[in-house]
């Protein structure tokens, strides 16, 4: 098929079939082809050369095309972003002049609140939901267009959207993309669905001091499941939101303003001091139970800062007179030939069954009884423990500290009495938003940390890290998040300045991902996300900061 007309583009479909279409054809018109019969509203976007685009996107180059299904991570992202847009449109109509702010995720929900109001009433939530349902029933078009920079700024000033205005003050795009529905306009941060009628699957639920926008899980796009409580995560966010008020920064525009005025050094010092203050509080909480607690268990998802948190907690424990001893759960891996396999036939190193849980419990119990034990020394290259282990016996005022993904799972420490254990959950749950209507996913912060760390210290390319990430996330969903509520206390490792520093490391790595790479769309999304931040030199991050675990030059040895 060698036609090379300037008024045509060649499209390769998922089946491998190729055909020619008029230059500038919209993605939605490609869906009229026979292989998409019956798909209907299940398709909410497209992948053009691995980049996620809206259904109104016009194809101007030869492209490989795949539909984005709603029951996929990219599809769910489009649906949820569209729901947030619908909620903001409803709030603008029902409560003009009130500032609605998106908060954090909470399971299959987003937390919202009205700024400077102590609590959102159940009646207000009901009125918002009714207006959203009206917009759904009206099945109104959600249109995408562009405004000049000046026109966009004028619109934001007129509507009182100060957070988006601050964001644009530090950007220099000549054209600003917006979405519009029922007279409501908002800055675009990614594709939306084409009609409000596609957004019927949601619920609003009062959740003091705000409310939840609830939506279906990725794999069940038509079902809003019963609410699962996440008290530990919610408490982290509420505490960190209070920190945000102390720091005076709650969105990217405010952070950029601080950077541009040369005030970032002071901001970093306060942010780090709040971290150290919280670590001291956690150490004191352990000390208050000194008559019973002998084992500290620390868990959290990938790149949540567990390792540096543990090192800094050890220092705080020493200040209180403890003689802390660290044990690595990784040394208790079973030999490779005993490691369980996942559904794809690969070694499942993240399964609890990959560990010798019985031996781990015997050793911890022995240490607590005053015995000397020989801790195994697992060699990841050979896939088995070295013949000679590491002898260990607790001294006076010793306390055992263990860090690992299974540490909140009671099955890991089934022989140890509950009163002897103190469990800590660590995660990077940023309170920072892009603007009032667009949140920063906490998983993106951790992914950028991992992207930088894997390149700095493990020699992995951006493609390799982005390719592995879905598997990492699936492991977290199986092994970590179900046990987060077992924690007695939580630590938030997010630093509100860190994205400005990670930007300088991550952007060059993301630029190496090419359009033929399957993860290209994810790289583009992250680059667009980072474009909202002004870069800060890494030298401003203290040498004992958790951030140094990822960017290097830490005062700790890893």
Secondary structure by P-SEA (a helix, b strand, c coil): cccccccbbbbbccccccccccccccccccccccccccccccccbbbcccccccccccccccccccccccccaaaaaaaaaaaaaaaaaaaaaacccbbbbbbbbcccbbbbbbcccccccaaaaaaaaaaaaaaaaaccccccccccaaaaaaaaaaacaaaaaaaacccccccccccccccbbbbbcccccccccccccbbbbbccccccbbbbccccccccccccccaaaaaaaaaaaaaaaaaccccaaaaaaaaaacaaaaaaaaaaaaaaaaaaaaaaaaaaacccccbbbbbbccccaaaaaaaaaaaaaaaaccbbbbbbccccccccccbbbccccccccccccccaaaaaaaaaaaaaabbbbbbbbbbccccccccbbbbbbbccbbbbbbbcccccccccccccccccbbbbbbbbcccccccccccccaaaaaaaaaaaaaaacccccaaaaaaaaaaaaaaaacccccccccccbbbbccccccccccccccaaaaaaccccccaaaaaaaaaaaaccbbbbbccccccccccccccccccccc
